[in-house]
Every structure is written in C-alpha cells, then in structure tokens.
Amino acid sequence: MGEKWVQTWGQAHSALSFFYYPSCPKTYRMVIKSAVSGSQVRIELSNECAKNPVLIGALSVAKCDENGNLTGEAKRVTVKGQGGFWLKIGQTAVTDPVKLDIGVNEYFCVSAYVKKGALRSGNLIDNVDLITVKGNAVAEKYITNQRRIRDGVREVASKVLKMYFHKPIPLFQSVELLNGTGATAITVFGDSISQQGYWTNAFAERIRNEFPGRYSVINKSIMGNRILRDFSRRFICKGLFGISGINRLERDVLNYDDTEYVIFVLGTNDFLQYGTITTPKSEKPTAREALDGVISIGERLAEKGKKFVVFNVLNFGECIDSRPEKEKLVHEYNRLLEENKHLFYSVYDQASVCVNPEKPNCSKKEYLGKDNLHPNKLGGKLVADNIDLNIFR
C-alpha cells in the first residue's frame, strides 16, 4: 500500500472580523489529537481573508501531551527552505515535509511565531486547542496560554447573542500526515450548526472508536454560510459568513485528494437569513434553487470520486428570525431532497430525529441552545448517535 498525504486536521477560512488577533509578536500553538497515523508532517498556512501581509518568524512541530507540553524534540519547519517568510494578502503556503512518527490517537502540536501582522483570516472552529503566548516560544517545552481582552469580548458576545463562539483559530488551514495505511478523510461541509462542534465532535469520536486509524473527520464549516450566495455586504461583520458553499467547494474540498466522503450540512442560512439585519430580503431563495445548488455540488464531487452524504435542514421554528414562509421553505426543501435522494450517496433526515411532534416546524427545545437554533450538547449527541455508520464501511 502506497503512502499519501491525509489531513488530520483542517478548517475553512473566512474573515475573523472583530474576533481577529491584532499585530503582536506572538506564538500560536495548536494541539492536535490525530485520528490517523503518519511518518511525516506538513502544514498549510493561509492569509486569504486578510487586510495585511504577515511575517512568520519561525515554525515547529513536535509530539506533546494533551495540554500542549512537548514530550519530544521541537523540529524546525520551513517553507521552501526558509524558516522566516512573508505571507502576502490572500496567499497560502505549504511547508516542506518534516519527519515525525505520529500514531493513531497520539497528540502533537504545530507552533507558529508570527513576528508581524494582524491575523484576520481563520475560523471559530471547536475541534482543537490553541495556546497563544507573547514572543517566540515555538521550541519551548512548557507554555501557558495568555488570556487576551478580546476573549472577554467574545464571551460577552456569546451571552448577548445566545450563541457559542469558540476561540478563533487563525493562520492554519490544514495539517497533513504522510500515511501508509490507507486512511482517508471525512469532510464536514457546513455552517455554524456543525462549526460549533456539538454533533461533529461526537460524530468524530464515534468514527475513531468504530474505525480506528481509518478516517479523520475534518470540519470545514463556516458560521452563517449559505449554499448559493456569498456573505452579504450589508452585514457589519463583512466576510465573517464566508463565500458560498458553491464557491468555496474547490478550496475546501476538491483541492484535497484524501477526502473520501463529504457530509453536506448547509441550507439553514439560505432560508433563515434573508430579511434580517445580516441579509436583504431580496436574497430569498426558492427551495428548488437550493436543491439545484446541492445537486450541482454533488455532480462536481462525483467527478472526483467523492461520496456525497447530505443532511436535510433542521426545523428552526423556535428561532427569533423564523417566519411561517421560511418554515414552509424548509419543509419544501426537505421534501424535494427526500424525493431526489437517489442522486446522492446517502441522505440523513436529522430534522425528523430532532422534531417536536407537537410543533412540526420546530425542533424540541431540550435539544437546542439558548438561541433556539443551534443544537446543544444533548441535541448534538442525538444527531451524531443517529448517523448510520454503515455508510462509511
């Protein structure tokens, strides 16, 4: 069996908006528990959604414990042989490979010393720990996270908006291992319902236990993301919701040969956002337009031999932005998806799993967070536990 590069972690980039990291000489250490094994590591960095270039002073990779304390040598990482380099606005860079044996479920970390430049490109993804500390600490065995003022702002925003905002992960786009056991990736392509991690992390744990070393689950979800349209220019946090699913498919999925399955969990924001503070009413889609968008994505994935697993849209009738016409669109879209399920590798009816039988347009409140839209931990586990793992055999 030949060796190939497999993502063990990755994310989809959008503009971090007011969650960004201002320019400050600082080390960013990301701690990863790898679901697959490998003999070499390479890292992809991105400054795609930035407003300024970024100077990388140093990079390293090392084995560590779950707290990010090094248990092995910190190995220097370079890009085209250079340890320090500029990452221009909109630019991505893939590092040179570094030899490091990583076993299934072992911890390792990647550390980047950003010498100059604000980090505005990344994601608020909740499937990895990030330690940040001032200065160059890429080779330090022990570092302790230094809390920043913006962490408090983020926590206040979570309470006011009744949403969960994870600590933003900037700069890093993917971490790959050179794998020789035939491992592949399952990529989740969704919005904040999957970005928040309540069902995706529970699902990833099920996959680890059922198929040890066989799959990594890569979460390429962006909050507020839509199937058909890029982020609305009307929204004050421009770029936070990312470019449309159709437009980012190449970047986030098709560019990676290791992805075997794509779990598609977009659609909620196409039907919910229009006519709100974030999106004009003129951007209202039809259910058929949304389904046609999903079908076109499925055709592009099929051309690359990737299996397409589509989730229907959860009922959001309890949400403050819900309206009868929006709820009708969801039911129509879910019906069309069911009628056309033969076009996809699999369709998962998560709406029926979570529905309140006394209120067919709503999910049960016991499964929802305080915003009455996103699943809480109980709802996330329910969604994850009802996914048929035979799909992935």
N, C-alpha and C positions, 0 to 999 in steps of 0.2 A: 504494500500500500504506500503510495507516494505521499510526500509532505505538501501541505498547502497552508496558506495564511487564513486563520479563523479569528473573527472578532471574539474577544472575551468580555469586552465592554464597548459601548458606543452611545452616542446621543446625536440628536438632530439640533442644529444651531438655529437660533433666532436672535433678535436684538434683546439684550437683557434690560433695556430701558433703565428705570431708576434702581434696578437691582444690581447694576454694574459695579465693578471694582475700579475706583479712581487710581490714577497713576501713583505707584508707590513701589520702591524696591522690595519685593515680597516673594516668598516661596509658596508654591501651591502643590501640596502632596495629596494625591488621590490614592485611596486604599481600595484594592480590588480583591474579592474572593473569586478565584477563577473556576468556572464550571467545566473548563476543558484543560487539557494538558498541552505543553509545548516546550520546545528546546530553544527558541529564540523569541525575542520581543521586538516589536516595532510600534511606534506611536504616531498617530496623525493629529496634527495641530491645525486649528482654524482661526482666522481673524476675519471671517466672511462678513459678519454684520457689524463691523467696527466703523468708527469715525476717525481712527488714528492708527498709525503703524505701532508695532510692539517690538521691543528689543528683548530677545531671550538671552539671558546671560549664561545659563547652564541648565542641563537636563540630566536626570539619572533614573535608574531603575534598580530595584533591589527586592529581595524577599523580606517580609516583615510579619508582624503579628497583626491581630485584628484591630489594634489601636494605632497602627502605622509606625511602630517602633521596629527599626531594622533588625533582622536576625541574620543577615548576610551582608556581603560587601555591596556598597553602592557603586554601580557600574555607570561610567560616563556614557552619555548618549549624544550622538552628533547628527547633524543634517548635512549631507554631502561633505562629511569630514570635519565640519565646523561645529564647535561647542557653543559658540555665540553667534547669533544671526538676527536679522530683522525679519519680521513677518509683516508684510505690507497690508494695507486695507484691502479686504476681500480675498486675501491669499490663504492657501492651505499648504502644509508641508508635511511630508512623511519622513520620519527619521531613518537613519541607517539601522539595520538589524543589530541586536545585541544578544549574545549568547547568555541564556539564563534558563535553567530547567525548572519548569513550573508543573506541579502535579495537580490533579483534579481536587478541587476544594481547598487548595493552598492560597495563602494571602501573599500578595506582592504589591508594591507601590511604584508609582511614577511621580517624579518630582520635577517641577519647573521653576527656575528662578527667573522672574520677569523683572528685568532691570529698569525698564522704562516703558510707559504707555498704559493707558486705561484699558481694561478688559471689558468690552461691551458685547462680545459675541459668546453665546453659550446656551445654557438651559437650566431650568429649576427642577432637574430630574432627581427622583428619590430612589436610587438603587446603588449608591456608592457614597463613601465618606470622603470629605475634603477637609484637609488641615491647612490652615493658612498662618504664616508667621512672617514677620518683617525680616528682611535681609536674605542672604544666600545660605540656605540650610539644606540643599539637595543631598549632601553627603552626611548630614547629622543623623546619628542613631536615634536620638530621642528629640522630638519637638512637640510642643504643646500649642494647640490652637489658640490664636489670639482673637478674641471677640471684637467685632467692629461695630461702630454706631449704626451702620446700615442693617445689621442683624436685628436690632431693636425695631427699626422702621419696618422691616419685613414682618416681624412678629405682630406689630400693631396692625399692619395691612391685613394679615391673616384673620385677626379678630374682627376688624371693621367689616371686611368683605365676606367674612364667614367661609373663607377658603383656606386650604393648606398650601403655603408657599415654602418649598424646600430651599435650603441654602443653595444659591446658584453655583453651577459648575461651569467655569469659563474655559476658554482656550482649547481644552482637549476635545477631540472629535471621535477618535476610536483608539483602542488598544488591541493589537492583534498578536496572536501566538502562532509560531510555525508548528503545526500539528501533524502528527503522523498516524493517528488512529482513526481517521475518517470522520472526525467531528464536523458538525455544521452549525449554522445559526438559525434561530427562530427570531425573526424581527417583528416587533410590535410597532405598527404604524398608526398612531392615534393622536388624540388630543389630551386635555388635562385629566380626563377620566382615567386614562391609562398612565399619563405622566406622573400623577400623584403617587402611584405605586401600590395602592391598596389591593388591586387584583393582580397586577403584573408581578409584583414581588411574591405573592402567594403562589401564582402560577409557576414562576421560575423555580420556586422551592419544590413544587410537585415534579417538575421536569428533572431537576437534579436527583431527586430520590428515585424516580422511575427509570431514568436513562442516564446513569452516572457516566460523565465524560463524553456523552454522545452529542449533546446540544448545549449551546449557550443561548440565553434569552436576551436579546438586545432591544432596548426600549428607545425607539426613535419617534417619540411622541412630543408634541408641542402644544402648550395651552392655547385655547382659543382657535386652534387650527381648523380649517374648512377643506372640504373636498374640492370645491370648484373655484374659490376666489382667494386671492392673497389677502393679507391684513388690510383693513380699511384705513385709508389715510385720515379718516375723520377721528379715529381713536387717538387720544393724547399720548398713549404709550406706543408710538409708531414702531412697527416691526416686532413687537412682543409676540404677536399671534402667528408670525411666520408666513412664508409663502404657501400657497395652496398645496394640498396633497398631490394634485396632478403635476404641479411644477417642481416639487421637491423629490419626487419619486426617484429620479435619476441619481441625485446627490446622496440620498439617504438609504437607498435600497439597491438599485441596479448597479451602482459602482462597486458593490461588494459581491464577489463570486461565491463567497461562503454561505450566503443566505439560501436556505432550502425552503423554508416556509415563511410566508408573510401573513401576519394576523392584522387585519384591517379593522380599525375601530374609530373611524371618522364619520361625521354626519350630524352629530348633535348641534354643532355650532352653525352649520348651514341653515338649520331650521329655527334655532333659538336666538341667534344674534341680531337678525335684521329688525330694524325699528327700535333699537336700544341706543344707549349712549355710545356704544362702540361702532355701530354699523347702521348705515341708512336703510330705510325701508325698501328702497329701490333694488337692494341686493337680495330680495326674497327669491329663492329658487322654487322650482316645482319638484315634486317627488321624482318624476321621470328624469328630469335633468340630473338630479343627484345620482340616481341609479345608473344612468348612462355614463356618468363620470367614473363610477366604480367599475363598470364593465370595461371601460377603456383602460383603466389601470390594470385590471385583470388580464387583458389581452397583452399588454406590454410585459407583464410578469411571465405570462405563459411563453412568450417568445424567448425568454431567458431560462425556461425550465423551472420556474419557481412556483410552488404550490400556494394557492391563494385561499386563506381562511377568512371569511367575512363575518363580523359581528353585526347584528342589527342595532338599532338605536334604542337606548333605554327611555322609558317614559319619564317625562320631566314636568308633569302637571303640577307638582308641588312647588316648583321654582317660581320666584317672583317675576321673571321675564316671560313666563309661559302665557300663552293665549290660546283660546279654542282653535283658531285657524292654524297655529303652529302644531298643536297636538294632532290635528287632523292630518297635517303633512307627515308627521312621524308615522302614524298608522298606515297611511297610504304607501310611504316608502317601505316600511317593514313588510307590507303585503306584497308589493312588487318584488322585493328581494326574495321572499319565500317562493313566489311564482317563478322566479328565474334562477333558483338555487342550482339548477343543473349546469349553469355557466361557471360555477365556482367549485373549487376542490371541496369546500365544506362551508356551511352557514350555521352560525351559532345563535340561537334565539335567547339572548340574555334578557330581553325585555320580559319574556314570559317567566323567567326564573325569578325576577325581582318585582313583578307587578303586584299591585294591591287589587285583589279581586273585587273589592267594594268600590274602587275608583280605577277603572281600566286605563285612564290616561296618566296614572301616577305609579311610581314605584312605592313600595312600603316605606314609610318614614323611618322605621327601625333600621333600614339598610342605607340611609342617607346621612350625609354630613349636615352641618348646621345651615348650609346654603340650600338644602333641599334639592340639590342637583347631583353632586358628586357622591359616589358610594363611600361610606365609611369603612372601617376595617372589617366589620361584620359583613357588609354588603360586598366588599371586595373579595373576601374569602368565599362567599357564596357563589359569586361569579366564577372564581378560579376553580372551585371544587366541582362545578358542574360542567367544566370543559371535558369533553371525551378525549382522553389521552391516546386512544386507539388511532386518532387522526395522525399521530406522529410516529407510529410504528413502521 
